[in-house]
């Protein structure tokens, strides 16, 4: 009996990871799509995998250009099998392409202003969500909007920031500012509302069971969900929940 069927009795999906190579390994993909009803791509949906530096540098409107070739093949295979996907991840500081933050998308260009970077990030998030929702409607049921933004200890964050955001080696923080997480969720929420789709938005992190990090994550989510107001002046719920990331191996 598929493991996912057992999980369904308790009201949740059961998922596993895939990547471009594993998706086209018949033995792996057959096993994965038999036992699981949710798939997450390990790297192919991340910005550093989707962004095309050369095409971005040539784009006359100054906005980034994406290459969805590998991501499209993964989601196409999942859709063929009737498997839903978790979008992972729109914004992650680690391993992020430095040129994305520079003038002309050049490796040695000057870093752009906050205003320019806001336009780039908003465009990127809107285009990525819209691409998958338009081409593969209903296949992605949620997005991890921001990944691992909370520091593991106070030395990695600014003093008195109850969100304990990572500031070291974090170009999103450096260029967009201390509210880059909130900005990212706002752009994602605006996009799914514009598209009129039922897609949940999550913050994702590891070690969330440690009290200090748990509390910082709660403070971050509270900040996200009080960041923007609706037409009536009420807080907009931009973040639907928290992904507690972990690895199990032997």
Buried (B, 14 or more C-beta within 10 A) or exposed (E): EEEBEEBEEEEEBBBBBBBBEBBEEEEBBEEBBEBBBBBBBBBBBBBEBBBBBEEBBEEEEBEBBBBBEBBBBBBEBBBEBEBBBBBBBBBBBEEBBEBBBBBBBEEEBEBBEBEBBBBBBBBBBBBBBBBBBEEBEEBBBBBBBBBBBBBBEEEBBBEEBEBBBBBEEBBBBBBBEEBBBBBBBBBBBBBBEEBEBEBBBBBBBBBBEEEBBBBBBBBBBBBBBEBBEEEEEEEBBBBBEBBEBEEEEE
